[in-house]
Amino acid sequence: NTLLKAESVSKDKILDFFMKQSLPIISGVVEVIVGVIITIVSAYLYSKHRSEILKWRRRFILKQELDLITGKLHVVLNAFVKTQAVVLAAVSVVCVLGMWLIGKEYSILLGRGIGVLDALPFMGTGVILIPWGIYSFVTGEVFVGIALLALFLVTYLIREILEPRLMGNHIGISPIMSLISIYVGYKVF
């Protein structure tokens, strides 16, 4: 009887933890959906009024400055896409290896899926690995729980180390300045 009560208490604590963590996750998902909708509407409006925008741009007083800014933005966007592709590949490979070492079925599918989550804004590998690791501890699979939390730490470090270095290399600034820029941009937005 006391074992059932203890199990019920631990399930209540886990449920309470997930309920408290769900609001930021839902908020992040809503932000992503709003961003996608704004992007689609902007692309539609741009394609509809492209000729007018190009005429306005040719007559714009600060045309040279605008060309310089858009050129730099193009370089930064290309660097961002290339960096994210490399980080996504590295994180996916690490996740596949981690799932394989833990002995999970479908390790390739699981690892790639978790790796893709890392590329999504406000998601990351922690959305899957941390709750799964905690659940593994609760269910008595201590090795799996430790391995999943260690896997999360490794994927987090890969992103934190690779992203500033690759962005800096592509843009032409030092990795420390790139890291500072990424952090300030993240805090501002």
N, C-alpha and C positions, 0 to 999 in steps of 0.2 A: 504494500500500500504506500509506504514512504517512497519507494522507487518510482511509482507512478506520479506522486506529487512532485518529486524532484525533476522528473522528465517534463512534466507539465510546466513547471516554473522555468526551466531552461528554454522550452519552446516559446513561452510567453516573452522571455527576454529577447530571443532571436527575432520574433515577430515585431516586438517593439523597436528593435534596432533597425529592421528593414523599413518599418513605417516612417521612422524619423529620417532615414536616408532617401526615401522615395521622392520627397518634395524637390530636392535639388536635381535629381535625375529627371523628373517630369519637367521641371523648369528648363533644363538643358535641352530636352527633346523639343519642347515648344519653341525655344529660341532657334533651333536648327530648322524646324518646319517654317517658321516665319522668315528666316533667312533664305530658304529655298524659294518660297513664294515671291519674296521681293526680287530675288535674282531672276526668276522666270518673267515676272511682270516687266522688270527693267530691260531684259533682253528683247521682249516683244516690243516695248515702246521704242527702244533704240533702233531695232530693225525697221519699224514703221516710219520713223522720222530721221533715218540715217542721212539722207541727202541734205535735209535742213541743218542738221548738226554739223556736217562737214562744211557747208557754206558759212555758217556762223564761225566755225573754227578758223577758216581762212581769213576772215575779216577781223578776228579778235585782236585787240591791241597788244596783248601779252602772248602772242602766238609763239614766239621763240621760247619763252619760259614754259608755256604749256607743253610744247614739243619736248623740251628737256625733261619735264616732270613725267609725262607719259612714257617717254623712252626709259627713264629710270624705273618706273612702275612695271614696265614690261620685263625688264631685266630681273627685278625682284620677284615678280610673279613666276617667271621661268625657274628661277633659283628655288623658290618655295616648292613648286611642283616636283622638281627633280629631287630636292631634299626629302620631301614627304615620301616619294617613291622608294628611295634608298632606305629610309627609316622603316617604312612599312615592310619592305622585304626582310630587313634584318630582324625586326621584331617577330615577324611571321615565322622565320626560320627558327628563332630561339623558342617560340611557343610550340612549334611542331616537335622540336627536339625534347622540350620539357614534357610535353604530353606523352611522347614515346618513352622517355625514361621513367615516367610515373607508371606506365603500363596501361594507359587508357586506350580503349578501342577508338577507332576513327581519329587517331592522333593528328593525321594530316589535316583533316577537315576541321577539327577542333582548333588546332594551332593557327591555321589560316584565318578562321573566323574570328578568333580572339585578336589576331594581328590586325585584321581590317578594322576592328573596333578601336584600335589605338589611333587610327588615322582620323576618326570622327571627332569633331570638336566636342568638348565636355564629356567625352566618354572615356576612352582609354582602356587598357587591359584590366585595370583595377575594378571596373564595373562587373567583370566576370570572376577574376581570380581572387579578389578579396572575399566576397561573400562565399564563394565555393570553398576557399581555404578555411574560413570560419565554420562553415557547415561540416567540413571534413573533421575538424577538431571536435565538434559537438557529437558527431556520430562515431567517434573513436578511431578514425583514420588519421592518426597523428602524423605519420610520414607523408601522406598525401597533402595534409594541411600545410605542413612545413614546406614541402616542395612547391606548392602553389603560391604561397606567400613569397618564397625565394624567387620564383619565376616572375612574379609581379615586380619585385625589387630589381631584378636583372633587366626586365623590359623598360622599367622606368629610367634606369641609369643609361641604357642604350639611347633612349630618346634624348635625355638631358645632355649626353656627351656628343652624340652624332649631330643633332640638329644645329646647334650653334656653329660647330666646326664646318659642316657642309654649307650652311647658308653663308658663312663668312667667306669660304673659298669661292663660291659661285658669285657673290656680290663684290668681293674684293676688299673686305674689311676683316679685321682680326677677329678670332673666335670670341674673345672677351667682349668686344664691342657688339658683336652679333648677339651674344647671350644677354647683354644689358638691354639691347634694343627689343629683343623678343619679350623679355620680362616687362619692360616699361609698356610695350604695346599691349601685352596681355592685361596688365593692370588698368590701363587707360580704357580699353574696350570692355 
